[in-house]
């Protein structure tokens, strides 16, 4: 059973998400908040598995709430965002949030994102991937050398490029004619080689190294 806390200042939005989690097997709705301060207090007292936090809320915003929630070391955070409100994404990623989800995502996408993050993986909506990477600026040649020095195979580079596009493990496997377990193995190896904890940070590191495009 995955417990989920939601913070958003739109009461209708909260009601829709509450119904989604209450009516779906395997989930427990742990509570809702209209601002970041209330969300942080609820996270501390109820210790949900996942906190869905809107980026922009009155009073204490989602970023400040995420910092407090993550400090507890129990709850994973998924930020809810829109295309025109992504100024906080860079800092949120550095704080250690586990995912970014568009607020207009379909119900099945929301459930998939929560399940993915609960399983210990990062979840970046494909539509948000490019915008998050852009926040880290253009690739830097110095990073390319440091990255290459860690000896990634060509197959690993192929996997990274697809991760950065927001592909799931299954889609990567289909694209590269591999099994899903083989894709997972490549990811585990790269996490260790590059000292990152999830797919999102892997994609950011690859972007900064200038390795997200096929060589000409």
ABEGO torsion letter per residue (X at the ends): XBBBBBBBABAAAAAAAAAAAAABBGBBBAEBBABAAAAAAAAAAAGBABBBBBABBBEBBAAAAAAAAAAAGABBBBBBBBAAAAAAAAAAAAAGBABBBBAABBAAAAAAAAAAAAAGBBBBBAAAAAAAAAAAEBBBAAAAAAAAAAGBBAAAAAAAAAAAAGBBAAAAAAAAGBBAAAAAAAAAAAAAAAGBABAAAAAAAAAAAGAABBBX
